[in-house]
Amino acid sequence: MLLLWLLASLSAHAQDELLPRLQTLQGVSDVKALESNTYKEKYVMMVTQDVVPGEPQKGQFRQRVVVCHVGFDRPTILVTEGYYAHYALSPGYQDELSRLFNANVITVEYRYFGESMPDPCNWDYLTVENSLADLHRINVLFHQLYKGRWAATGISKGGQTTMFYRAFYPNDVDVSVPYVAPLNKALEDGRHEPFLAHQVGTAADRQRLEVFQREVLKRRATLVPLFRDYCKEKGYTFRAPIDEIFDLCVLEYPFAIWQWGTPIDEVALPTATDRELFDNLIKYSEPNYFSEQSPYLSFNVQAVRELGYYGYATRPFRKWLSRKSAHDYMHRVMLPAEFRKLKFDKRLYRRTRRFLRKNDPTMVYIYGGIDPWGASGVGDMKCLQKKRNLHVHTLPEGSHRTRISSFPEPERTQIINEIRDLIEN
């Protein structure tokens, strides 16, 4: 029995080809094994980073990284997460590119989110440029282990990060695959409102949404008390009067419907009861989004500072709104008072546009045609149509959930081959 136990133990340790190498990497600590249904080895760890890259005397923090190992001879996917990375801890986690190309995955949690929060927290250092320096250090560190081809990829804000990473560190990876990534030019970009009002879906679809919004606002005398009770029960508090929060949820409703690809027939009709209207509003436009309890303060700070965001069209509803304009709602509602003086800096937008215009990086963009975020994507850059290495694919009926696997043939195979030529050859 002792011999069998020793043999089993030796066999198990022989399979841990990655663990001893991880433990030799400078700045890597707290390496813990994770269960995986897919990968040969999987670990979560902390990587020490400078709060101000290159200036350790100004403080350091530990950034959460999850590594899914297939083999040292396989390509590596760097997932440039834009938010929390807790989902990567799940045993069933598998990145789409990793599945398609049998590749290793390194998922990096974004600074100032989750377990990657500096202490003390100086918000001046939450910048895109600093987050990209974090990725660059991870890249250099893990290139000691994975010397094959690398791809960077991310979804939504993570897709933005993939795009910015390529603009700032163009030689770090062999191919970049941003999913549903906006490139906003202002805090209230201005392209989303006309997209929702005139372009997405059919005229009948858009009319149904507007009728719903008007009906909810017309019934505010009975619906706002329900709204107030709901928020009290949930423990939500706000930086603006409850009537304004109610209005913002109504204005947000069509963006949320289209973003997530909700069927239009799920939008309540004007003949619905008060309770049915209220439940339908809350189901798709939850007020926690505007609350002081929202877990996305870090994102809101970045949106106001340099990522940009979207505005709301109020003209069709002014008669019933408690506040006639939603302008500057991010400052007023979604940020604590200490951030109210933050101003949008357009330099990130300009630098990224300039990089894409003047270069031909190996990039494959994925967008959904009904996703409002696509209205501020790179699809409006006509110069990109002439690029040889940069490709933009938009699924006409695709939402913010659009992935490569969402596309029908033969476009799906075309996209896969575009990436395969860069990651496997």
C-alpha positions in Angstrom: 0.0 0.0 0.0 2.8 2.4 0.9 4.4 1.7 -2.5 1.1 2.5 -4.3 0.7 5.7 -2.3 4.2 6.8 -3.2 3.7 6.1 -6.9 0.4 8.0 -6.9 2.0 10.9 -5.2 4.9 11.0 -7.6 2.5 10.8 -10.5 0.5 13.7 -9.2 3.5 15.9 -8.7 4.9 15.0 -12.1 1.7 16.4 -13.6 2.3 19.7 -11.8 4.7 21.0 -14.4 3.6 24.6 -14.0 3.5 25.1 -10.2 7.3 25.0 -9.5 7.9 27.5 -12.3 5.2 29.9 -11.0 6.9 29.9 -7.6 10.2 31.1 -9.2 8.6 34.2 -10.8 9.6 37.5 -9.1 6.7 39.2 -7.4 4.3 36.2 -7.6 2.8 35.1 -4.2 0.0 33.1 -2.7 -0.2 30.6 -5.5 -3.2 28.4 -4.9 -4.4 25.5 -7.0 -7.9 25.6 -8.5 -10.2 22.9 -9.8 -10.8 22.9 -13.6 -13.0 20.8 -15.8 -10.8 21.7 -18.8 -7.3 22.7 -18.0 -4.4 20.4 -17.0 -3.4 22.8 -14.2 -5.1 26.0 -12.9 -3.9 28.5 -10.3 -4.8 31.8 -8.8 -2.1 34.0 -7.5 -1.2 37.6 -6.6 1.4 39.6 -8.5 3.0 42.6 -6.9 2.6 45.8 -9.0 3.6 49.4 -8.6 0.7 51.7 -8.0 2.6 54.2 -10.1 4.5 52.0 -12.7 8.2 52.3 -12.3 8.0 54.2 -9.0 7.7 51.6 -6.2 8.4 54.2 -3.6 4.9 55.6 -4.2 3.4 52.3 -3.1 2.5 48.9 -4.4 -0.5 46.6 -4.6 -1.2 43.0 -5.3 -3.1 42.1 -8.5 -5.1 38.9 -8.8 -4.1 36.7 -11.8 -5.6 33.3 -12.8 -3.5 31.0 -15.0 -5.0 28.1 -16.9 -2.3 25.8 -18.2 -2.5 23.6 -21.3 1.2 23.3 -22.2 4.3 25.3 -22.6 4.3 24.6 -26.3 0.8 26.1 -26.8 -0.2 29.7 -27.5 -1.2 31.9 -24.6 -4.3 34.1 -24.3 -4.0 37.2 -22.1 -7.5 38.1 -20.9 -7.4 41.9 -20.3 -10.3 42.0 -17.8 -11.9 45.4 -17.3 -13.5 44.7 -14.0 -13.4 41.8 -11.5 -11.9 38.4 -12.4 -13.7 36.2 -9.8 -15.6 34.4 -12.6 -12.3 32.9 -13.7 -12.1 30.9 -10.5 -15.0 28.7 -11.5 -14.0 25.1 -12.4 -16.0 25.5 -15.7 -14.2 28.7 -16.8 -12.8 28.5 -20.4 -12.1 31.5 -22.6 -13.4 31.3 -26.1 -10.1 31.7 -27.8 -8.5 29.1 -25.5 -11.2 26.6 -26.5 -10.8 27.3 -30.2 -7.0 27.1 -30.2 -6.2 24.8 -27.2 -4.3 27.7 -25.6 -3.2 28.7 -22.1 -5.1 31.5 -20.4 -3.8 34.3 -18.2 -6.7 36.3 -16.8 -5.7 39.6 -15.2 -8.1 41.4 -12.8 -8.2 45.2 -13.4 -6.5 47.4 -10.9 -8.9 49.0 -8.3 -11.4 46.1 -8.6 -12.0 43.1 -6.4 -8.9 41.7 -4.8 -6.7 44.1 -6.8 -7.5 47.2 -4.8 -4.5 49.3 -3.5 -4.5 50.2 0.2 -4.4 53.1 0.7 -6.6 53.9 -2.3 -5.3 56.9 -4.3 -7.8 57.4 -7.1 -5.4 59.6 -9.0 -3.5 56.4 -10.1 -6.6 54.7 -11.5 -5.8 55.5 -15.1 -5.9 53.4 -18.3 -2.2 54.0 -18.9 -1.3 52.6 -15.5 -3.6 49.6 -16.1 -1.8 48.9 -19.3 1.6 49.0 -17.6 0.2 46.3 -15.2 -0.5 44.1 -18.3 2.9 44.8 -19.8 4.6 43.6 -16.6 2.4 40.4 -16.5 3.3 39.9 -20.2 7.1 40.2 -19.5 6.8 38.0 -16.4 5.0 35.1 -18.0 6.9 35.2 -21.2 9.6 33.5 -19.2 7.3 30.5 -19.1 5.2 30.8 -22.3 7.4 31.6 -25.3 5.0 30.9 -28.1 2.5 33.1 -29.8 0.3 35.4 -27.6 -3.1 36.9 -28.1 -4.9 39.6 -26.0 -8.6 39.5 -25.7 -11.3 41.0 -23.5 -15.1 41.7 -23.5 -16.8 45.1 -23.1 -14.5 47.2 -20.9 -12.1 44.4 -21.1 -12.3 44.7 -24.9 -11.5 48.4 -24.5 -8.5 47.4 -22.5 -7.4 45.0 -25.2 -7.7 47.8 -27.8 -5.8 50.4 -25.6 -3.1 47.8 -24.7 -2.4 47.3 -28.4 -2.1 51.1 -28.9 0.3 51.6 -26.0 2.3 48.3 -26.3 1.9 47.3 -30.0 4.5 44.5 -29.9 3.4 42.7 -26.7 1.1 40.3 -28.5 0.7 38.8 -31.9 -3.0 39.4 -32.2 -5.7 41.3 -30.4 -9.3 40.3 -30.3 -11.6 42.9 -28.6 -15.2 41.9 -28.1 -18.0 44.6 -28.2 -15.5 47.3 -27.3 -16.6 51.0 -27.5 -14.2 53.9 -28.2 -16.1 56.8 -26.7 -15.1 60.4 -27.5 -16.8 62.2 -24.6 -18.4 61.6 -21.2 -21.8 61.7 -23.1 -20.6 60.5 -26.5 -23.6 61.5 -28.5 -23.8 58.6 -30.9 -25.9 56.3 -28.7 -29.1 58.4 -28.6 -29.6 58.6 -32.4 -28.7 54.9 -32.7 -31.5 54.0 -30.2 -34.0 56.5 -31.7 -33.5 55.8 -35.4 -31.3 52.9 -36.3 -31.6 49.8 -34.1 -34.4 47.3 -34.7 -37.5 48.2 -36.7 -39.6 51.4 -36.4 -42.3 49.3 -34.7 -39.8 48.0 -32.1 -38.6 51.5 -31.3 -42.1 52.7 -31.1 -43.1 50.0 -28.6 -40.2 50.9 -26.3 -41.1 54.6 -26.4 -44.7 53.9 -25.7 -43.7 51.8 -22.7 -41.5 54.6 -21.4 -44.2 57.2 -21.8 -46.8 55.0 -20.1 -44.5 54.4 -17.1 -43.8 58.1 -16.7 -47.5 59.0 -17.1 -48.3 56.7 -14.2 -45.6 58.0 -11.9 -48.1 59.0 -9.2 -48.8 55.3 -8.6 -45.4 53.8 -9.7 -43.0 56.0 -7.8 -44.4 54.9 -4.4 -43.8 51.3 -5.6 -40.4 52.2 -6.7 -39.6 53.9 -3.4 -40.7 50.9 -1.4 -38.7 48.6 -3.6 -35.5 50.6 -3.1 -36.1 50.9 0.7 -36.6 47.1 0.9 -33.4 46.5 -1.0 -31.4 49.0 1.1 -30.6 51.3 -1.8 -29.6 54.9 -1.2 -29.0 57.6 -3.8 -27.3 60.8 -4.4 -30.3 62.4 -6.1 -34.1 62.5 -5.3 -36.0 59.3 -5.8 -38.1 60.9 -8.6 -35.0 61.5 -10.6 -33.7 58.0 -10.1 -37.1 56.7 -11.3 -36.7 58.8 -14.4 -33.2 57.6 -15.1 -34.3 54.0 -14.8 -37.0 54.7 -17.4 -34.5 56.4 -19.7 -32.0 53.5 -19.3 -34.6 50.9 -20.1 -34.2 50.8 -24.0 -30.4 50.8 -23.8 -30.6 47.8 -21.5 -33.2 46.0 -23.7 -31.0 46.3 -26.8 -27.7 45.8 -25.1 -28.6 42.3 -23.8 -30.7 41.3 -26.8 -34.0 41.0 -24.9 -36.9 40.1 -27.3 -39.1 43.2 -27.9 -42.2 41.1 -27.1 -41.1 41.0 -23.5 -41.6 44.8 -23.2 -44.9 45.4 -21.4 -47.8 46.9 -23.3 -49.5 50.1 -22.3 -52.6 48.1 -21.3 -50.6 46.4 -18.5 -51.5 46.9 -14.8 -49.4 49.2 -12.6 -47.8 46.2 -11.0 -47.0 44.6 -14.4 -45.5 47.9 -15.7 -43.4 48.3 -12.5 -42.2 44.7 -12.5 -41.2 45.0 -16.2 -39.2 48.2 -15.6 -37.4 46.7 -12.6 -36.6 43.5 -14.3 -34.6 45.2 -17.1 -33.5 48.5 -15.5 -32.6 47.8 -11.9 -32.1 50.9 -9.7 -29.0 49.5 -8.0 -27.2 50.7 -11.1 -27.7 54.3 -9.9 -27.3 53.6 -6.2 -24.6 54.4 -3.7 -24.3 50.6 -3.2 -23.3 50.0 -6.8 -20.1 47.9 -7.0 -18.9 49.9 -10.0 -17.5 53.0 -8.5 -14.1 52.3 -10.0 -15.6 52.1 -13.4 -17.6 55.3 -12.9 -14.5 57.2 -12.0 -12.8 55.9 -15.2 -15.8 56.7 -17.4 -15.9 60.3 -16.2 -12.1 60.6 -16.4 -11.2 59.1 -19.8 -13.4 56.1 -21.0 -16.5 58.1 -21.7 -20.1 56.9 -21.6 -23.5 57.6 -23.1 -26.3 60.1 -22.6 -30.1 59.9 -22.6 -32.6 61.4 -25.0 -35.2 63.3 -22.9 -37.0 65.3 -25.6 -39.9 62.8 -26.1 -40.5 62.6 -22.4 -39.9 66.0 -21.0 -43.5 66.6 -20.2 -43.5 63.8 -17.6 -39.9 64.0 -16.2 -39.2 65.4 -12.8 -35.9 66.9 -14.3 -36.2 68.1 -17.9 -32.6 67.2 -18.8 -30.4 64.2 -17.9 -27.2 66.0 -18.9 -24.3 65.3 -16.6 -26.1 62.6 -14.7 -22.8 60.7 -14.2 -21.4 63.5 -12.0 -24.6 64.2 -10.3 -25.8 60.6 -9.5 -23.1 58.1 -10.0 -20.1 59.6 -8.2 -19.5 60.7 -4.6 -19.0 64.5 -4.1 -15.2 64.1 -4.0 -15.2 63.3 -7.7 -17.7 65.9 -8.9 -14.9 68.1 -10.4 -13.4 65.3 -12.5 -13.3 66.3 -16.2 -13.2 64.1 -19.3 -9.8 63.9 -20.9 -10.0 63.2 -24.7 -6.3 62.2 -25.1 -6.9 58.5 -24.7 -9.6 58.5 -27.5 -7.4 60.6 -29.8 -4.3 58.5 -29.2 -6.2 55.2 -29.9 -7.8 56.6 -33.1 -4.5 57.9 -34.3 -2.9 54.5 -33.7 -5.6 52.7 -35.6 -5.5 55.2 -38.4 -1.7 55.2 -38.9 -1.0 51.5 -38.3 -2.3 48.2 -39.5 -2.2 46.0 -36.3 -3.2 42.4 -36.3 -6.6 42.9 -34.7 -10.0 41.2 -35.0 -12.9 43.2 -33.6 -16.2 41.5 -32.7 -19.5 43.6 -32.5 -23.2 43.0 -32.2 -25.4 45.0 -34.6 -28.1 45.8 -32.1 -25.7 46.5 -29.2 -25.8 50.2 -28.4 -22.1 50.1 -27.5 -21.4 49.4 -31.1 -22.6 52.9 -31.9 -19.4 54.2 -30.4 -17.2 51.4 -31.7 -14.5 51.5 -34.4 -16.9 50.6 -37.2 -17.3 54.3 -38.1 -13.6 54.5 -39.0 -13.8 54.1 -42.8 -10.0 54.0 -43.0 -10.1 50.6 -41.3 -11.8 49.1 -44.3 -8.6 49.4 -46.2 -6.5 47.6 -43.6 -5.0 44.3 -44.5 -4.4 42.9 -40.9 -7.2 44.6 -39.0 -10.7 43.1 -39.4 -14.1 44.3 -38.0 -16.9 41.7 -37.8 -20.4 42.8 -36.9 -23.3 40.3 -36.3 -26.4 42.1 -37.6 -28.7 40.8 -34.9 -26.0 40.4 -32.2 -26.2 42.0 -28.8 -23.5 42.7 -26.2 -23.3 38.9 -25.8 -21.9 38.5 -29.3 -19.0 36.1 -29.5 -17.2 34.3 -32.4 -19.4 31.3 -31.8 -22.5 33.6 -32.4 -21.7 34.1 -36.1 -23.2 31.8 -38.7 -21.0 30.0 -41.3 -19.0 30.8 -43.3 -18.2 34.0 -41.4 -17.4 32.1 -38.2 -14.8 30.0 -39.9 -13.4 33.1 -41.6 -12.9 34.8 -38.2 -11.3 31.7 -36.7 -8.9 31.4 -39.6 -8.0 35.1 -39.4 -6.9 34.5 -35.8 -5.4 31.0 -36.4 -3.1 32.4 -39.1 -1.6 34.8 -36.4 -1.6 32.6 -33.3 -0.6 29.2 -34.6 1.8 29.9 -37.5 
